[in-house]
Amino acid sequence: MSSDLALRDTSEGCILPVRVHPGARKNDITGVHDGTLKISLTTPPTDGRANEALIAFLAKFLQVPRARITLVTGATRRTKTLRIAAKSAAEVQATLSGFL
């Protein structure tokens, strides 16, 4: 498992690729694989509820308002791309590095 997260800066914040495992036993960050942050969620993938749970989980973990995290791609897939406004890639990496 590679620990290099493929975060990148944009003019609006940073882009974070994630791989979601819905319907898991607990909400947790489970690692990094091929540059993608792996996240387990207890919420099932029904009616976009897992996407909302993902945003809420990351907002709490990164200590940003939910409104600053938007789903860019992957609404119906396990692999998603999120934009985190007002946070640089370095800031997100620093928050995650102690946990990974």
N, C-alpha and C positions, 0 to 999 in steps of 0.2 A: 504494500500500500504506500503510495507516494504521499508526502505531507505538503507538497507544493500546491497551494490553492490558486486557481486561475482567476484571481481578482483583477479587475482593470478599472482605471479611473476614466470618468467621462466628465463633461462639462457640468453635469447635474449631480454628481456624486460618484458612485462606483457600481460596477456590475458584478454580481455574485452568481455563479452557476451552482445549482443544487440538484441533488437526486433524492427524491422523497420516497419513503417506504410507509405508506398509509396503513392503518389498521394494526400498528405495532402494539406491544405491551405498554410502552411508555414513550413520552416525548423526550427525544435525546438527539444530540449530535453524535454520530457513530464513527466519524472519520472523514478522510479525504481519499478519493479514488479518481485517478486520471484528471486531476485538477478540479474536481467537483466535490462540494461539501455534501456529505451524506447525512440525511436527517430522517429519523423515525418519528412518526406521529400516530397517536392513538385514534385520531379521527378517520373514519372511512372515506374513500374517494367518491362521495356522492354529492351531487348538486353544488360543486365548488367548495364544499365545507373543508376539505383538506387544504385547499389553497388559502382559505381564510385562517385556518389553524396554523399553517406554515408562517404566514405573515405575522400573526399574533405571537407565535413562539420566537421568531427572530427579532421582532420589535422589543420584546421583553429581554431577550438575551443581549442584544446590542444596545439596549437602553436608548431607543429612539421611538418617537410616536409612530403608530401603525401607518399613518398617512404618508410617512416618508419612505415606506417600502411598497414598491409596485411590482406586479408580475408583468414581465416584458414578453416572455415566450413560455410555452409549455402548459397552458391552462388545463389541458386534458391528458398530459403526459407525466410520467414520473420525473423526467429530466426537465428542469425549469431554469429560467434566467430571471433574476430579480434585480431591480435597480434600488439602491439605497441612497436616498437624497441626503445631501449635507454631511456625508461621511466619505472620507477618502479610502482608497484601497488599503493604504498603510494603517489607517485607524481600525478598519474592520479586521485586518490581519492581526494587529496587535491584540484586539479583544479575543479573537479566536485562538491565537497561538498558545496561550496559557491553558486552554481547554483541550487542544488536540494532542 
